[in-house]
Every structure is written in structure tokens, then in C-alpha cells.
Amino acid sequence: MQYRDIGKTGVRASALGFGIMRLPGWEQNQLDEKVSLEMVEYAIDQGVNYLDTAYPYIGGLSEPFVGKILNRGYRGKVMVASKLPQWEVKEFKDFDRFLNEQLKRLTAEQVDFYLLHSMNGLAWQRLLTLGVTEWMDAIAADGRVKHIGFSFHDDYAAFETIVKGYDWDLCQIQYNYMDTERQAGTKGLQLAAGLGLGVIVMEPLLGGTLANLPPAVNAIFEEADPQRSPVDWALQWLWNQPEVSVVLSGMGHLQQVKENLTSADRSRHGSMTEVEKAVIRQAARTYHAMRPIGCTNCHYCMPCPSGVQIPRIFEFYNHGAQGDYWYVARGMYHDLLAADQRADQCTECGACESVCPQQLAIIDWLKVSHRVLNDFSYDYDPSLHPDR
């Protein structure tokens, strides 16, 4: 395993971090504990020393699961990062209430890294009025938290405001070869690293979509090197950049763990050639043109109050668009979803859009999705897209 500095903290972490979110059963807010323990403990035994969890992950099961790992002989062998559900904080006393509850869940007196979860510009301004900076100073001083940071989903301007608004130790950003110009992007990565922050990368595979590419994109990588997987290409592109401290992966089965560990063992700063970088750029250009909805299948929008299966609908829509597979996509929409789960059941309550990390126009996209996927005779018209 390769290890990297987490900014100015003096801490060295494994290049590969384990995201304790997409474990077996997570989509149903359940946890196959036996299989999950085998996966995570195998990763730790192979050198992974950074575990990432949060208050809402797996319906609240993630933090207690990490606590169980710590009590199985791994305390002291791993560092734990968790996150404050900032959207639930209504008054100053809520800051401590959540942190103390999370420490109990983790069976710990101290958490190594504590992040304000899913930050954006409006959330930062709201938390400032509640006294968040004074509170962060206090929890660092009393020892409940070693290092403080934030995870982020907004545009670069908001990122710059937040990153310069406090003496942070680290930040966590969505970053991959498809997101160089979205959210914090490459510019935000370099800004944070230049200020001495450790940068933790989430969504390195864009919710798994970069592991299961459309044939036209996959062919680009196969032509360049038929022995390498699309996952390895995506991960090595990240590890090639010296500003990246840790790449988180929400691995779903043991084989994924083993493959990612093998890739992490080969990771180095500056190891990717100019030819390889050009391959990545070509793949990104091709894929951007084929993928209209930027959903990462994070499930923050679920459960929908009306029962609409939002991520699955967007998955079907993107499948149709990625290769003109509309007949297949429409078949999945009708065969795999009950009538009361389809997009026309949306009541436009807006609950999904208020929590979407990608800031998607979900309501409008659901209207477009139903129009296109419901009728087998419909002639697809890309001008319908909400962002055009």
C-alpha cells in the first residue's frame, strides 16, 4: 500500500480509503454484516487505514458498524472520518448533540477527522450565524476531534468562500475525470492543496458509472491497453495528481476490494504518461456527450415521499441516451418499475432537489424521463433537456 500526507496535519493515510456507505444491502438501508466485515477487515489487513463514514449512511447503520470494527482489534490501526449532518442543525446546542451521539455510535472518545457534511454556500452562511467556527475551535481544543474539515457539493465560487473561511485541515470533494470543471473541480483541488489542506476524493468512479462504461467509451480504453480495466484508468488518473491525499471507494464486494488494492499498490504521483492523459481526455469528451443526466446514484433523494424511484429512472434514461438504446431503456422502465414508482407519480414537492449533491433539476428531468421512456413510439428529442 502507498501512503500520502493529508495536507498540513502530519498524518499519512493510505492512498485508498474505504467508504463505508455502499456495502452489501445499502440501497435498502440494510447491511449484510458478515460479508461487509470480511471486506473491510481484509482491506485493513492489506494496509488501508482510512475509513469514511457519516451520520446518515446506510440509514444510520454505518457508524455503529465502524464502531464494531474498532472493537474487533482494529482500534489504533485505522483512522476514522465522520461527518456532521449540518442540514439537521437548527441551533447551537445541536452541534454537540450530534457529535456526542456519533462518538457513542463509534464507541470512541475521539474521532480522527470530523467534517461538515455536504456543504454548499447557503449552508455555510447559515452555520456561521449559528456559531459553527467557535464550536469547531472548541471541539478541537477539548480533544473530541483531532482534525476538522468539510465535504462539498456546490460550485467553485462557493468552494473558495468556504475553504478560505476557516483554518481547515482537510476537505472532501467529488472529483474524477468527468468532473474536472464541475463543483470544486481541478481548480478547487489545487486551491485547497495550495492552502495546506488534505484533499479527500469522493465519487472517483462517479457512483460506479465509470466502471460500467458505454461500449464507445470502453473501446477507447481497450484500444489503449486491453489489459487495464476502466476502474484502474480512473483511479490512476487521480493518484497521478500530487494534490490528492486519499481516494475513497465505496466498494460493494470483496473482488472490488482486491482489484482496488492492486491498483492502489501501483499508485504514484506523476506516473501517468502524456499519452495516457490524452486517452482519459478522449474518453471524458466522448462520455460527456452521451450522458445527459449527471446522477451519481448516491440515493440522497431517496426515499421519495411519492415512491418515485428517482435514481433508477435516471439510470434507465442515461442508458437509452448512451447508445440510442431507447427501446431497451423503455422496456426496463415498464418491466422493472411498478406503475406507482414511475416518474409521472412526482408531486413536485421538491424534497429531492433540496438534498441533491449534484443540484440536478430532478423535477424537470422526471418529466422528460417519463415523456421519453413511457411511450415506445416517442421520437427522442434532446432539446427537451432542462439544462439546454
Sequence and secondary structure as in RCSB ss.txt:
>XXXX:A:sequence
MQYRDIGKTGVRASALGFGIMRLPGWEQNQLDEKVSLEMVEYAIDQGVNYLDTAYPYIGGLSEPFVGKILNRGYR
GKVMVASKLPQWEVKEFKDFDRFLNEQLKRLTAEQVDFYLLHSMNGLAWQRLLTLGVTEWMDAIAADGRVKHIGF
SFHDDYAAFETIVKGYDWDLCQIQYNYMDTERQAGTKGLQLAAGLGLGVIVMEPLLGGTLANLPPAVNAIFEEAD
PQRSPVDWALQWLWNQPEVSVVLSGMGHLQQVKENLTSADRSRHGSMTEVEKAVIRQAARTYHAMRPIGCTNCHY
CMPCPSGVQIPRIFEFYNHGAQGDYWYVARGMYHDLLAADQRADQCTECGACESVCPQQLAIIDWLKVSHRVLND
FSYDYDPSLHPDR
>XXXX:A:secstr
  EEE GGG  EEESEEEETTS TTGGGT   HHHHHHHHHHHHHTT  EEE  TTGGGGTHHHHHHHHIIIIIB
TTBEEEEEE GGG  SHHHHHHHHHHHHHHTT S EEEEEEEEE HHHHHHHHHTTHHHHHHHHHHTTSEEEEEE
EE S HHHHHHHHTSS  SEEEEE STT SSSTTHHHHHHHHHHTT EEEEE TTTTTTTTS  HHHHHHHHHH 
TTS HHHHHHHHHHTSTT  EEEE   SHHHHHHHHHHHHT  TT S HHHHHHHHHHHHHHHHH         T
T S TT   HHHHHHHHHHHHTTT HHHHHHHHHHSS GGGSGGG     HHHHH TT   HHHHHHHHHHHHH 
TT    GGG TT 
